[in-house]
Amino acid sequence: MSTADLPADPDAASAEFAMEPGGLLDVLGVAAVVLDAQGRIVLWSPQAETVLGYPAAEALGRPAVTLLVEERHQDLVLSLFDRVISGNTPWAGVFPVRHKDGRTVPVEFRNTRLEDDHGRLYALGLAADRATVRRVEQDLALSSRLVAHSPVGLAVLDLDLRFVLVNPALERIDGRPAAAHLGRTFGEAVPSPDAEAVEAAFREVLETGVPVPDRSVRGPVGADGEEPVWSMALYRLETRGRRVVGVAASVVDVTDQHRAARAAARAKRRLAVIAHASEKVGTTLDLDLTAHELADLVVPEFADIAAVDVLEDILSGPHRGGTATQSSGPAVFRALAVEAAYPTPARQAADPVGTPARYGAERLVTRCARTGRPVLVEHVTDGDMARIARDPPAAALLRQAGVHSYLAVPLRARGVVLGVLDLKRTRNSLPFDRDDVLLAGELAARAAVAIDNARWYRQQSQAALALQRHLLPHGPALLNGLEAAYRYQPASAAVEVGGDWFDAIPLADGKTALVVGDVMGSGINAAATMGQVRTAARTLAGLGLAPSVVLTHLDRTVADLGEAMATCVYAVYDPRRRSCRIANAGHPPPVHVPADGPARLVDLPTGAPLGVGGVPFETREIPFAAGDELVLYTDGLVETRDQDIDVRLAALTGLLDGPSRPLEETCDLLLGALRGPDDHDDVALLIARSRPGPGGGGADGAEEVTP
C-alpha cells in the first residue's frame, strides 16, 4: 500500500483502520522476538513475556539460546539459527522452550530473516503457545467440517450483504454453485420472488442484531414447475470483541413440509366448508333460495364464478330415486343461480336465471349431467372454451374474464342426476385439482339432497295451491243488496299453502251468507280438508240456519274428519232488516265500517275452533246500513312474529278509516300495508258493502262479486 492509498485525514484513517481487541491474533497471543546476527535478543514484545515469562529487562541483550533453550537442544537451535540468518530458508515448527519458572513450554515458531537499511541481519521469531494454536486449529477444522458437511444450507454475507461463504448444502438447496453466489447479493445470486423482502431482513438483522429464527422464503421455480419453499434463519456475526463482521444464514428446504401443511390446510378447509354447507345450504324448502345458498357458499372461497343448473325435465317430471334420466344427447337446463365474486363479463356469458336453455351433447355441462361424473379441465384451452360456453360470443366473454380452470360436478340425489354445479376460476390463479373435485363433489351431494327436497316440496306446494284455488270461488256470484271483493294470497314460496278459504253464498230468501275460515295445517291435506269444510258450510247455509247453529254443525263435521281443526267466522246479511247476524269459532274478529265511520272490531264471543266439540256458539246481530262495510279475513293478515296482535288490529282498523273507496282498492290497500314478502301464512280476505236502495236493493239490487 502506498501513502497515496491512505486517507488524508488522520482521524479518518484512525476510524477506518482502528481494530478493537478480540481478533484472531489476540486469541493466539502471538509473541514477537528479534535476534541480531550473534543471536542476542534485541526486541522483545509484551506477548513474549506472556508466553515465556521473562520481562523485557531480563531478556534484552542476552543470547536467546542460553536463556530459552535447554543445553541438550542448543546445538540444534544454533544450526537452525544459522540457516535462517544465512537466508537459505525460513523455519517453522514446534520447539520446547524453557519458561522463566523452569518448566518447558512447547511453542509454535515461525522464523525468518530481516535486514535493515545498513545491511545488518536479524532473525524474527513469531511464537505462540502450542496448546492455544492447536485449540484454534481444532475450532477452525471443526467449523470448516461442520459447514462443509452440514445438511443445513449455510451462508455468510459481509457488511455489504454480499456472499463470502456458501456451503455445499446451500448449493444443493438453491441449485447454484458457490461461485454463482460469492461477491453477489441475495437478489443477484438467487432469483427468488421474495428476494427484496429477504435483503431487507438481512439489512435489519445487520443493523439491529435481532435474529430472525424462521422466515419462509420462496425459491425460484424448478424444472418440474414447482416453487420450492425454504425456512431461513438469520443472525448477526460478531467477534469476541463485539465487532460486527456480517450476517449468517441457515437455510432448510421445507418444500415437502409446506406441501403437507397445505394439504392439511386444504383438508381442514374442506371439512370447514362441508360443515358450513350443512348450516347454510337447505335452510328452507325454497328451491331457488337453496340454489343461491349453494352458489354463495362456493364463491369466492372455492371458485370465482359458480352456476347451479338443473335439468328442466327434473323440475317438471316425477323423477324419484332410482329413476334415470336420458343418458345421451342434448339436454335442457334451467339456471337457478349464478354468482360471481366480482363484476365480470363471465356473468353475461351465463344463461339467464330462470330461463330454460338447450345445451348440446358436446358441452361439458351436458356430459357431466349425462354421465353423472365430474368434468375437470385444469387448464382451459380455446378448444375447451368452445365446449364450456354456450356459443362463440359467450366463449369470447369467458376469455375476456380470464377463465383458466373449469370444474363441473353432478348434483345427484337418490340415484338421480338433478343438474350440475358449474365452477370457474379467473382471479384465483390456482387451477382446480383432484382435491377440489372431491370437495366440490361432497358439496354438490349435500346440496343435491336439499335441492331435491325443495323440488319435491315445490311440486307438492303447487299441487296444494292448485287444489285450493280449485276449491275456492271461481267466478262472480249474484248477491242481493251487496257488492263484494275478495282476495286469496298464498304465503311466501318457502312455506306450504295453508287451508284458508272464503265464500259468499246467495240464499233463497234474498239473504247472503259470508264465510271466512282457516283450516289448521298446511299442504295438500289442509287444502283437501278446507274443501270438505267449505262444502259442508255451503250446504248448511242453504238450510237457512242461524250462524251459531251452522257453526255447531260444522264443529261436528270437522270433528268427524279426525285430527282436523279450523277457525271460522260466519255472517248472514239480511237486506230487508239492514242487519248482519254473526257467529265466531275461534277466528279473528271481523271489522264493521259504518258509512259514517269509524271502523271498529265487531264485539263477538271468540268461541272455540271447529273440531274441539262441546263448546256452544253465540250469534250476535249488528246494524248494517247502506254503505256499511264488513271486512272478514284470516289471521295471516294481522298476525306477525314481531308485533303484538292488538297493535296489528289497530293498524287494520286505522287503514279502514277515512273516505270510502272502491272495494278493490281497499283489498289492495290492506294487503300492501299489512303483508310482507316473507310472511309465513296465507291470507283470505272478503269485504262486503251494503248497497243503497229500497230494502237494500231487492232483486233489482243484485251485484256480482268481483274476483
Number of C-alpha atoms within 10 A of each C-alpha: 5 5 7 7 7 13 12 10 9 10 10 12 12 11 10 11 10 9 11 12 14 13 13 12 11 11 13 18 18 22 21 20 21 23 25 21 17 14 20 20 22 18 16 20 14 16 18 22 18 15 19 22 17 19 16 16 9 12 21 18 15 16 17 22 20 13 17 21 20 15 11 8 13 15 13 11 17 14 11 16 23 15 16 20 25 14 14 11 13 18 15 14 11 15 17 16 21 20 18 15 9 10 11 16 18 16 22 22 21 16 22 21 23 18 12 8 6 6 8 10 18 22 27 21 20 18 26 24 20 19 14 15 18 13 12 15 12 12 12 12 12 12 12 13 11 14 19 17 13 14 16 19 23 23 25 23 25 18 15 14 19 21 24 18 17 22 21 19 20 23 18 14 17 20 14 14 15 19 14 15 21 18 18 17 18 20 17 13 20 18 14 20 15 15 20 12 13 19 15 11 16 23 18 16 20 25 13 10 16 12 18 16 12 14 14 17 20 18 22 19 14 11 7 6 8 11 15 20 20 22 17 20 17 25 20 23 21 13 14 13 11 11 14 16 16 23 26 23 21 18 23 19 22 16 17 11 12 16 13 12 12 12 13 12 12 15 14 12 14 20 14 12 21 19 12 13 21 15 10 17 25 25 14 18 21 20 23 20 20 27 27 19 20 28 25 21 21 23 19 18 12 19 26 21 26 29 27 26 28 26 24 19 16 20 19 10 10 10 19 14 12 10 12 12 15 12 12 12 12 16 21 16 27 22 23 22 25 21 25 21 16 12 9 17 17 24 20 12 19 20 21 15 16 13 11 17 18 14 18 16 15 13 18 25 27 27 24 23 31 22 14 20 17 22 19 21 19 16 13 19 13 11 8 16 24 20 18 24 23 18 12 13 13 21 21 18 19 25 19 13 18 19 23 22 24 25 26 29 26 30 31 24 22 15 13 21 26 27 30 29 29 25 24 28 25 22 15 17 11 12 19 22 14 10 13 17 17 14 19 25 20 19 25 25 18 20 25 29 18 24 30 27 19 22 21 18 19 20 16 16 21 17 16 23 20 14 18 26 14 12 17 16 17 9 10 14 18 18 24 27 30 27 21 25 22 24 19 19 16 21 20 16 20 20 21 25 30 28 29 33 30 26 21 25 21 21 19 11 10 17 22 23 24 25 23 24 31 30 25 19 18 20 21 22 17 24 29 18 22 28 21 15 23 21 13 16 21 18 13 18 24 14 11 16 12 19 23 22 18 21 28 20 15 23 27 15 19 24 17 11 13 9 10 19 21 27 24 29 28 27 25 25 28 23 27 14 13 17 16 22 19 24 27 28 30 19 25 24 24 24 21 26 24 20 19 13 15 13 23 20 17 18 12 18 16 16 19 21 22 29 23 16 15 10 13 13 20 18 18 16 15 14 15 24 20 21 18 22 26 24 26 26 29 27 20 22 24 23 21 17 8 6 10 11 15 11 11 16 19 15 15 20 18 13 15 23 16 13 8 15 9 10 19 15 10 18 17 12 14 18 16 11 12 17 21 13 9 11 20 21 23 24 26 23 25 24 25 24 24 26 22 16 13 13 17 24 20 16 13 11 19 19 18 15 19 14 14
